[in-house]
Amino acid sequence: MAPNESTVALRPWPAPAKDETSFEHVFDQVHRLALQRGHLRSVTEKGLQEEIDAGQDIAGDIIEGVEKEDGAEDKKSAQTREERRVQVIETRMEMHKKLEFAKFAASNALDLVSLVLTKDSTKKIPENAFSPMFKQQKLPAASFGIDRVNEGAKKPQDQQREEQLAAMQSLAAKGSRMKTLDNSVDDLLRAATNLETEVRKETKYWNELLSISQKGWSLQKQQRRDQRQAPFLVRFGEPEASGQFRARGAAPLRMAKEGGIVLDPALRLNPKTMRIRIKEGNDITGSSSLPAQGDTSNIGIEKAIQFARDSLFEEELYHELAIESRQLVSYGVEVKNSVINILIPASSSTASDRTILIDCVERDGELGTSEALPQDGLARNVAEALRLLLAHDHRMRLYRRSRLPPPLSQQKRATPSPPLLRPLLSFIYHIQAVDSLRNYLDNLVNVLASAGLQVSLDFSRETSWATLTSHLQSSKSADLFAIDQLLETFIHPSDGLATLSLPSSVGSATEKLTIATKTTIGPPTYGVGFKVTLPPSLITVLDLSEDQPRDFRFSTVEAVTSYLDWVVALDITHTLLVKEYPKLASIQSNEPRVTIARWEKRKRFDKEISVELSGGTLKLEAFEAHFTKGTPGVEEFTWDGRGLGKGVSFKEKVHGFVTEA
């Protein structure tokens, strides 16, 4: 039988009985088997036995060797095979360990070579030249190098000795020259020391003085001759501030011992800042204050002057707020333990009452929590608005002083406190009122639209805001800044305007309800007021005489919304349904109710149609004339603008009620 190149030796090669199988021999056999048969996992005892039984593909010399070893193999037990298998596994594990160690050694060698090459700045080493383990160590580049040692160089001891000798000789020569030069200039240095000190002090003082002037601070010369160390004053306060704060707005600029400027130490003590907090119930939901000043011992002179100005401005602002709060007690403004409390009643957008707390605290103290609160933005807006109003009042005082004075009089002109809290309260109350009215009108439009009754709504929170640009462009106060003209609109009473078309007057420009909102915190009126102007059609429906007013005034949102519900329902019944059924409809009362007649077989049937608008819903009721509202047999239908009654129009439902038997 010819030998086959793919045959496999199934027994160890014949060997003398005295020679034991070594570890290297077993490893060689396993390696040959893996090369011939592939992976050892596919070699099974059953498969090998089948190949032995076949016998035709096995070489003769192999069969002969196998027959010689049959006797020896039979003598070996199953335990010997198990031991060989264990040896094979252990050999494989050992090979794996050696391979891993070789990889580790190669990786370290590559990292070492790459790190050495980083010493050469002309070569760019790529990132993948280093192993991941080396990158985790974050060793700096060029931190390791290799130098070639010349074997023909001098010995280190001789070279060090020569370097020390050369250094000593150079040092001795340098010391001799320095001593000679020092002796020659000592007299000149001692003579110039005092002059240099004075020049340096004066230079530093005047440089800082020039820097203060260039930053925009106003400087004044001292009038007192004995103030040699403080020839100038810096004025950082507002010139239009009230008397006591105007006097505190200046400080002398003293010269320090080493030069420079020293600000008055009294200005560095206890700087103040105004703090605004928003309180809901017993919880603080918002806070606003300037950042802490920190250590002021090493800050520059310009920064120290700025801190002094900010502190004085904050104290004046709180002082004016405290004075103004005495006039606003009826609006829920009171002072408790040096804290101004402003009560803001709940509205449609807020679930509970809010309280604005205003106090003046030390800037270096505990200003509040460092955590962000939901109402921090509102607190910051209130603080910035108050600061803008006080700065605006300062500019307006200067503006009034620059105008022609009023005629002389024996009566002393009273100086009112600047309007700070009044514009704030007016704005808050006005926004709450117009927002509540807007929510009601939007719901009313949606409800009527869901019932197929189209109306239009034009709404303006503040009429002056809509024409603000044109007002500023056409203003006659050319010498007044635009920001002051803008802030003047917030000081005046706030006016809002809403125009609502009636369901019965589609396309008509005159048949519209007008609701004007005016908020004034001061005489002659106080608080929020509403004025409803009726169109001609409703005046006819209400049968108002010429001497009766066409405008109706209300003081609360609830009152005006209730009145609007009534007049809109009145327009639907007395105008819209009368137009739909001109010959059949008749009005029996002043309520939003109409009687519609129907003839059937020469017999008349009267249907009472009642409309009610309340709570954002439109309710339609129909009943026989001999019934009363609320008794059994009454038919009704409701629209709420969100889904209830969707798909059914008001006119279709009325027609269905009227035509029913």
RAQUIBEL-V431081 format. One record per residue. N is the residue number from 0. RES is the residue in one letter. SS is DSSP state (~ for helix, > for strand, _ for the rest). PSI is psi as a letter, one per 20 degrees, with the letter a starting at -180 (none if undefined). D_LAST is the distance of its C-alpha to the last C-alpha in Angstrom with 2 decimals. Layout:
N_RES_SS_PSI_D_LAST + N_RES_SS_PSI_D_LAST
This chain:
0_M___p_115.58 + 1_A___q_114.97 + 2_P___q_113.57 + 3_N___p_110.02 + 4_E___i_109.18 + 5_S___j_105.89 + 6_T___q_107.55 + 7_V___p_107.40 + 8_A___p_110.13 + 9_L___i_108.93 + 10_R___q_111.92 + 11_P___q_113.87 + 12_W___q_116.77 + 13_P___p_120.04 + 14_A___q_121.92 + 15_P___q_124.93 + 16_A___h_124.19 + 17_K___h_125.79 + 18_D___p_123.34 + 19_E___q_120.09 + 20_T___p_116.89 + 21_S___r_116.35 + 22_F_~_g_113.14 + 23_E_~_h_113.74 + 24_H_~_g_114.32 + 25_V_~_g_111.04 + 26_F_~_h_109.17 + 27_D_~_g_110.78 + 28_Q_~_g_109.76 + 29_V_~_h_106.13 + 30_H_~_g_106.10 + 31_R_~_g_107.50 + 32_L_~_g_105.01 + 33_A_~_h_102.11 + 34_L_~_h_103.48 + 35_Q_~_h_103.91 + 36_R_~_i_100.84 + 37_G___b_98.35 + 38_H___p_96.50 + 39_L_~_i_98.01 + 40_R_~_h_94.61 + 41_S_~_i_94.71 + 42_V___o_98.14 + 43_T___r_97.85 + 44_E_~_h_100.49 + 45_K_~_g_98.98 + 46_G_~_h_98.98 + 47_L_~_h_102.58 + 48_Q_~_h_103.66 + 49_E_~_h_102.15 + 50_E_~_h_104.12 + 51_I_~_g_107.32 + 52_D_~_h_106.83 + 53_A_~_g_106.38 + 54_G___i_109.74 + 55_Q___i_110.07 + 56_D___j_109.01 + 57_I___p_111.24 + 58_A___q_114.52 + 59_G_~_g_117.77 + 60_D_~_h_119.14 + 61_I_~_g_115.93 + 62_I_~_h_116.04 + 63_E_~_g_119.63 + 64_G_~_h_118.86 + 65_V_~_h_116.03 + 66_E_~_h_118.31 + 67_K_~_h_120.88 + 68_E_~_i_118.35 + 69_D_~_g_116.81 + 70_G_~_g_119.25 + 71_A_~_h_118.77 + 72_E_~_h_114.98 + 73_D_~_h_114.97 + 74_K_~_h_116.97 + 75_K___q_114.32 + 76_S___r_111.59 + 77_A_~_h_107.81 + 78_Q_~_h_108.29 + 79_T_~_h_110.28 + 80_R_~_g_107.39 + 81_E_~_h_105.07 + 82_E_~_g_107.51 + 83_R_~_h_107.63 + 84_R_~_g_103.85 + 85_V_~_g_103.86 + 86_Q_~_h_106.57 + 87_V_~_g_104.55 + 88_I_~_g_101.51 + 89_E_~_h_103.69 + 90_T_~_g_105.32 + 91_R_~_g_101.99 + 92_M_~_h_100.87 + 93_E_~_g_104.17 + 94_M_~_h_103.76 + 95_H_~_g_100.26 + 96_K_~_g_101.65 + 97_K_~_h_104.45 + 98_L_~_g_102.01 + 99_E_~_g_99.80 + 100_F_~_h_102.89 + 101_A_~_g_104.00 + 102_K_~_g_100.64 + 103_F_~_g_100.79 + 104_A_~_g_104.34 + 105_A_~_g_103.45 + 106_S_~_g_100.41 + 107_N_~_g_102.61 + 108_A_~_g_105.23 + 109_L_~_g_102.64 + 110_D_~_g_101.25 + 111_L_~_g_104.81 + 112_V_~_g_105.70 + 113_S_~_h_102.48 + 114_L_~_h_103.05 + 115_V_~_h_106.62 + 116_L_~_h_105.49 + 117_T___i_103.19 + 118_K___h_106.38 + 119_D___o_106.77 + 120_S___i_104.46 + 121_T___i_104.90 + 122_K___p_103.18 + 123_K___o_99.47 + 124_I___p_98.67 + 125_P___r_95.24 + 126_E_~_h_92.90 + 127_N_~_j_93.10 + 128_A_~_i_96.87 + 129_F___q_96.27 + 130_S___q_94.96 + 131_P_~_h_91.74 + 132_M_~_h_93.80 + 133_F_~_h_95.98 + 134_K_~_h_92.98 + 135_Q_~_h_91.67 + 136_Q_~_i_94.96 + 137_K___l_94.40 + 138_L___p_98.09 + 139_P___q_98.89 + 140_A___q_100.26 + 141_A___k_104.02 + 142_S___i_104.70 + 143_F___p_107.24 + 144_G___r_110.10 + 145_I___p_113.27 + 146_D___q_116.56 + 147_R___p_119.56 + 148_V___p_122.73 + 149_N___p_125.86 + 150_E___i_128.61 + 151_G___j_131.23 + 152_A___r_129.83 + 153_K___r_131.68 + 154_K___q_131.41 + 155_P_~_h_128.75 + 156_Q_~_g_131.39 + 157_D_~_g_133.46 + 158_Q_~_g_130.50 + 159_Q_~_h_129.19 + 160_R_~_g_132.65 + 161_E_~_h_132.94 + 162_E_~_g_129.51 + 163_Q_~_g_130.34 + 164_L_~_g_133.68 + 165_A_~_h_132.05 + 166_A_~_g_129.39 + 167_M_~_g_132.06 + 168_Q_~_g_134.10 + 169_S_~_g_131.10 + 170_L_~_h_130.06 + 171_A_~_g_133.58 + 172_A_~_g_133.77 + 173_K_~_g_130.38 + 174_G_~_h_131.30 + 175_S_~_g_134.51 + 176_R_~_g_132.75 + 177_M_~_h_129.99 + 178_K_~_g_132.53 + 179_T_~_g_134.37 + 180_L_~_h_131.20 + 181_D_~_g_129.97 + 182_N_~_h_133.22 + 183_S_~_h_132.97 + 184_V_~_i_129.44 + 185_D_~_g_129.40 + 186_D_~_g_130.66 + 187_L_~_g_128.11 + 188_L_~_g_125.16 + 189_R_~_h_126.21 + 190_A_~_h_126.48 + 191_A_~_i_123.02 + 192_T_~_g_121.08 + 193_N_~_g_120.46 + 194_L_~_g_119.55 + 195_E_~_h_117.14 + 196_T_~_g_115.40 + 197_E_~_h_114.89 + 198_V_~_g_113.72 + 199_R_~_g_111.23 + 200_K_~_g_109.81 + 201_E_~_h_109.51 + 202_T_~_g_108.04 + 203_K_~_g_105.39 + 204_Y_~_g_104.49 + 205_W_~_h_104.17 + 206_N_~_g_102.29 + 207_E_~_h_99.66 + 208_L_~_g_99.62 + 209_L_~_h_99.04 + 210_S_~_h_96.28 + 211_I_~_g_94.52 + 212_S_~_h_94.79 + 213_Q_~_h_93.49 + 214_K___i_90.43 + 215_G___j_89.43 + 216_W___q_90.61 + 217_S_>_p_92.19 + 218_L_>_q_95.89 + 219_Q_>_q_97.95 + 220_K_>_q_101.66 + 221_Q___p_102.87 + 222_Q___h_104.42 + 223_R___p_106.66 + 224_R___h_109.99 + 225_D___i_110.53 + 226_Q___m_107.63 + 227_R___h_109.79 + 228_Q___i_107.92 + 229_A___m_104.52 + 230_P___i_104.96 + 231_F_>_q_101.26 + 232_L_>_q_97.87 + 233_V_>_p_94.53 + 234_R_>_o_91.47 + 235_F___i_88.34 + 236_G___r_86.15 + 237_E___p_83.77 + 238_P___i_85.67 + 239_E___j_82.61 + 240_A___r_82.09 + 241_S___r_82.42 + 242_G_~_g_85.94 + 243_Q_~_h_86.71 + 244_F_~_h_85.28 + 245_R_~_h_86.99 + 246_A_~_h_90.34 + 247_R___j_89.73 + 248_G___j_88.94 + 249_A_>_q_92.56 + 250_A_>_q_95.16 + 251_P_>_q_98.82 + 252_L_>_n_99.78 + 253_R_>_q_102.90 + 254_M_>_p_105.35 + 255_A___r_105.79 + 256_K___h_109.21 + 257_E___j_108.80 + 258_G___r_107.06 + 259_G___a_103.42 + 260_I_>_p_101.06 + 261_V_>_p_100.05 + 262_L___q_96.98 + 263_D___p_97.04 + 264_P_~_h_96.64 + 265_A_~_h_94.36 + 266_L_~_i_91.65 + 267_R_~_i_91.59 + 268_L___p_90.88 + 269_N___m_87.37 + 270_P___q_85.19 + 271_K_>_q_81.67 + 272_T_>_q_78.21 + 273_M_>_p_74.74 + 274_R_>_p_72.36 + 275_I_>_p_68.56 + 276_R_>_q_66.55 + 277_I_>_p_62.81 + 278_K_>_p_61.92 + 279_E_>_o_58.64 + 280_G___c_58.86 + 281_N___j_62.38 + 282_D_>_q_62.77 + 283_I_>_o_64.35 + 284_T_>_i_62.10 + 285_G_>_q_64.07 + 286_S_>_q_67.58 + 287_S_>_p_69.51 + 288_S___r_73.23 + 289_L___q_76.15 + 290_P___q_78.20 + 291_A___q_81.18 + 292_Q___h_84.35 + 293_G___b_86.65 + 294_D___p_90.43 + 295_T___j_91.51 + 296_S___h_95.25 + 297_N___j_95.57 + 298_I___r_92.92 + 299_G___r_93.92 + 300_I_~_h_94.42 + 301_E_~_h_91.44 + 302_K_~_h_89.13 + 303_A_~_g_90.55 + 304_I_~_h_89.89 + 305_Q_~_g_86.33 + 306_F_~_g_85.71 + 307_A_~_g_87.17 + 308_R_~_g_84.93 + 309_D_~_g_81.76 + 310_S_~_g_82.67 + 311_L_~_h_83.35 + 312_F_~_g_80.08 + 313_E_~_h_78.09 + 314_E_~_g_79.83 + 315_E_~_g_79.13 + 316_L_~_g_75.45 + 317_Y_~_h_75.08 + 318_H_~_g_77.06 + 319_E_~_h_74.77 + 320_L_~_g_71.64 + 321_A_~_h_73.04 + 322_I_~_g_73.74 + 323_E_~_h_70.30 + 324_S_~_h_68.56 + 325_R___h_69.85 + 326_Q___i_67.62 + 327_L___k_64.44 + 328_V_~_h_64.31 + 329_S_~_i_60.94 + 330_Y_~_j_59.48 + 331_G___k_60.58 + 332_V_>_p_63.94 + 333_E_>_r_66.93 + 334_V_>_p_70.30 + 335_K_>_o_71.23 + 336_N___l_74.62 + 337_S___k_75.15 + 338_V_>_p_71.76 + 339_I_>_p_69.12 + 340_N_>_p_65.67 + 341_I_>_o_62.63 + 342_L_>_p_59.31 + 343_I_>_o_56.32 + 344_P___q_53.02 + 345_A___q_50.46 + 346_S___a_47.81 + 347_S___h_44.96 + 348_S___i_47.63 + 349_T___p_49.92 + 350_A___h_49.13 + 351_S___r_51.89 + 352_D___q_54.26 + 353_R_>_q_57.23 + 354_T_>_p_60.70 + 355_I_>_p_63.14 + 356_L_>_p_66.73 + 357_I_>_p_69.54 + 358_D_>_r_73.22 + 359_C_>_o_76.59 + 360_V_>_r_78.57 + 361_E_>_p_81.81 + 362_R___h_81.52 + 363_D___i_83.89 + 364_G___a_82.05 + 365_E___o_79.09 + 366_L___i_76.28 + 367_G___a_73.56 + 368_T___q_72.50 + 369_S___i_73.27 + 370_E___q_69.99 + 371_A___p_67.15 + 372_L___q_64.25 + 373_P___h_60.65 + 374_Q___k_60.87 + 375_D_~_h_64.34 + 376_G_~_g_62.98 + 377_L_~_g_61.30 + 378_A_~_g_64.55 + 379_R_~_h_66.61 + 380_N_~_g_64.30 + 381_V_~_g_64.61 + 382_A_~_g_68.40 + 383_E_~_h_68.78 + 384_A_~_g_66.58 + 385_L_~_g_68.77 + 386_R_~_g_71.94 + 387_L_~_h_70.70 + 388_L_~_h_69.81 + 389_L_~_g_73.27 + 390_A_~_h_75.03 + 391_H_~_g_72.93 + 392_D_~_h_73.98 + 393_H_~_g_77.63 + 394_R_~_h_77.34 + 395_M_~_h_75.59 + 396_R_~_g_78.44 + 397_L_~_h_80.90 + 398_Y_~_g_78.76 + 399_R_~_h_78.69 + 400_R_~_h_82.43 + 401_S_~_i_83.12 + 402_R___r_81.31 + 403_L___p_82.89 + 404_P___q_83.17 + 405_P___r_81.50 + 406_P___q_83.70 + 407_L___q_86.12 + 408_S___q_85.08 + 409_Q___h_86.61 + 410_Q___p_83.46 + 411_K___p_83.32 + 412_R___p_80.36 + 413_A___q_78.33 + 414_T___o_77.71 + 415_P___q_74.22 + 416_S___q_73.60 + 417_P___q_72.17 + 418_P___o_68.37 + 419_L___g_67.91 + 420_L_~_h_65.39 + 421_R_~_g_63.34 + 422_P_~_h_62.37 + 423_L_~_g_61.70 + 424_L_~_g_59.40 + 425_S_~_g_57.71 + 426_F_~_g_57.06 + 427_I_~_g_55.76 + 428_Y_~_h_53.41 + 429_H_~_g_52.20 + 430_I_~_g_51.50 + 431_Q_~_g_49.62 + 432_A_~_g_47.49 + 433_V_~_h_46.68 + 434_D_~_g_46.02 + 435_S_~_g_43.55 + 436_L_~_h_41.85 + 437_R_~_g_41.91 + 438_N_~_g_40.30 + 439_Y_~_g_37.48 + 440_L_~_h_36.96 + 441_D_~_g_37.12 + 442_N_~_h_34.42 + 443_L_~_g_32.26 + 444_V_~_g_32.75 + 445_N_~_g_31.96 + 446_V_~_g_28.72 + 447_L_~_h_27.54 + 448_A_~_h_28.78 + 449_S_~_h_26.87 + 450_A___j_23.65 + 451_G___j_24.77 + 452_L___o_26.14 + 453_Q___p_29.77 + 454_V___q_32.35 + 455_S___q_36.15 + 456_L_>_p_38.63 + 457_D_>_p_42.35 + 458_F_>_p_44.34 + 459_S_>_p_48.03 + 460_R___g_49.73 + 461_E___p_52.68 + 462_T_~_h_52.94 + 463_S_~_h_56.72 + 464_W_~_h_56.56 + 465_A_~_h_54.68 + 466_T___k_57.46 + 467_L_~_g_60.31 + 468_T_~_g_62.21 + 469_S_~_h_62.20 + 470_H_~_g_63.09 + 471_L_~_h_66.11 + 472_Q_~_h_67.22 + 473_S___j_67.07 + 474_S___q_68.50 + 475_K___i_71.39 + 476_S___m_73.05 + 477_A___h_75.07 + 478_D___j_77.52 + 479_L___p_74.80 + 480_F___q_73.99 + 481_A_~_h_70.58 + 482_I_~_h_70.04 + 483_D_~_h_70.63 + 484_Q_~_h_68.19 + 485_L_~_g_65.62 + 486_L_~_h_66.25 + 487_E_~_h_66.00 + 488_T_~_h_62.30 + 489_F_~_h_61.79 + 490_I_~_h_63.70 + 491_H___r_61.59 + 492_P___q_58.12 + 493_S_>_p_55.43 + 494_D_>_p_52.54 + 495_G_>_q_49.33 + 496_L_>_p_46.63 + 497_A_>_p_43.04 + 498_T_>_p_40.79 + 499_L_>_p_37.02 + 500_S_>_q_34.90 + 501_L___q_31.50 + 502_P___h_28.25 + 503_S___i_27.53 + 504_S___m_31.00 + 505_V___p_31.59 + 506_G___i_35.11 + 507_S___p_36.10 + 508_A___i_39.46 + 509_T___h_39.22 + 510_E___m_35.85 + 511_K_>_q_37.08 + 512_L_>_p_37.55 + 513_T_>_p_41.18 + 514_I_>_o_42.30 + 515_A_>_p_46.08 + 516_T_>_p_47.89 + 517_K_>_p_51.45 + 518_T_>_p_53.76 + 519_T_>_p_57.05 + 520_I_>_n_59.54 + 521_G___r_61.71 + 522_P___q_61.79 + 523_P___i_59.97 + 524_T___q_56.82 + 525_Y_>_p_56.68 + 526_G_>_b_54.21 + 527_V_>_p_50.98 + 528_G_>_q_48.91 + 529_F_>_q_45.65 + 530_K_>_p_44.77 + 531_V_>_p_41.29 + 532_T_>_p_41.27 + 533_L___q_38.01 + 534_P___r_37.25 + 535_P_~_h_36.81 + 536_S_~_g_33.01 + 537_L_~_h_32.75 + 538_I_~_h_35.48 + 539_T_~_g_33.41 + 540_V_~_g_30.31 + 541_L_~_i_32.55 + 542_D___l_34.30 + 543_L___p_37.73 + 544_S___r_40.76 + 545_E___h_43.80 + 546_D___i_45.90 + 547_Q___q_43.40 + 548_P___q_44.03 + 549_R___i_41.95 + 550_D_>_p_43.27 + 551_F_>_p_42.28 + 552_R_>_q_44.71 + 553_F_>_q_44.20 + 554_S___i_46.78 + 555_T___q_44.87 + 556_V_~_h_42.64 + 557_E_~_h_40.10 + 558_A_~_g_39.81 + 559_V_~_h_39.37 + 560_T_~_h_36.78 + 561_S_~_h_34.71 + 562_Y_~_h_34.94 + 563_L_~_h_34.03 + 564_D_~_g_30.89 + 565_W_~_g_29.86 + 566_V_~_h_30.75 + 567_V_~_g_29.15 + 568_A_~_h_25.82 + 569_L_~_h_26.34 + 570_D_~_h_27.00 + 571_I_~_g_23.83 + 572_T_~_g_21.57 + 573_H_~_i_23.75 + 574_T_~_g_25.11 + 575_L_~_g_23.29 + 576_L_~_h_19.67 + 577_V_~_h_21.09 + 578_K_~_h_22.78 + 579_E_~_h_19.69 + 580_Y___m_17.70 + 581_P___h_20.74 + 582_K___i_19.34 + 583_L___h_16.04 + 584_A_>_q_17.37 + 585_S_>_q_19.53 + 586_I___p_21.74 + 587_Q___i_22.23 + 588_S___r_24.69 + 589_N___j_27.21 + 590_E___r_25.35 + 591_P___m_23.51 + 592_R_>_p_20.20 + 593_V_>_q_18.24 + 594_T_>_p_15.56 + 595_I_>_p_13.33 + 596_A_>_q_12.00 + 597_R_>_p_9.54 + 598_W_>_p_10.44 + 599_E_>_o_8.93 + 600_K___l_11.73 + 601_R___k_13.77 + 602_K_>_p_11.52 + 603_R_>_p_11.05 + 604_F_>_p_8.51 + 605_D_>_p_10.63 + 606_K_>_p_10.26 + 607_E_>_p_13.61 + 608_I_>_p_14.93 + 609_S_>_p_18.19 + 610_V_>_p_20.79 + 611_E_>_p_23.80 + 612_L_>_p_26.89 + 613_S_>_p_29.29 + 614_G___k_31.77 + 615_G___k_31.15 + 616_T_>_q_27.39 + 617_L_>_o_24.36 + 618_K_>_p_21.47 + 619_L_>_p_17.98 + 620_E_>_q_15.74 + 621_A_>_p_12.29 + 622_F_>_r_11.28 + 623_E_>_q_10.18 + 624_A___h_13.14 + 625_H___i_14.49 + 626_F___r_14.78 + 627_T___q_17.70 + 628_K___p_18.49 + 629_G___i_19.67 + 630_T___r_18.02 + 631_P___q_16.09 + 632_G___i_12.39 + 633_V___p_13.22 + 634_E_>_q_12.46 + 635_E_>_q_15.59 + 636_F_>_q_17.60 + 637_T_>_q_21.37 + 638_W_>_p_23.99 + 639_D___j_27.66 + 640_G___i_29.47 + 641_R___h_31.07 + 642_G___h_28.65 + 643_L___p_25.64 + 644_G___j_22.65 + 645_K___p_24.94 + 646_G___i_23.60 + 647_V___p_20.25 + 648_S___r_20.53 + 649_F_~_g_19.22 + 650_K_~_h_17.84 + 651_E_~_g_15.98 + 652_K_~_h_14.40 + 653_V_~_g_13.43 + 654_H_~_h_11.99 + 655_G_~_h_9.90 + 656_F_~_h_8.71 + 657_V_~_h_8.17 + 658_T_~_i_6.37 + 659_E___q_3.74 + 660_A___none_0.00
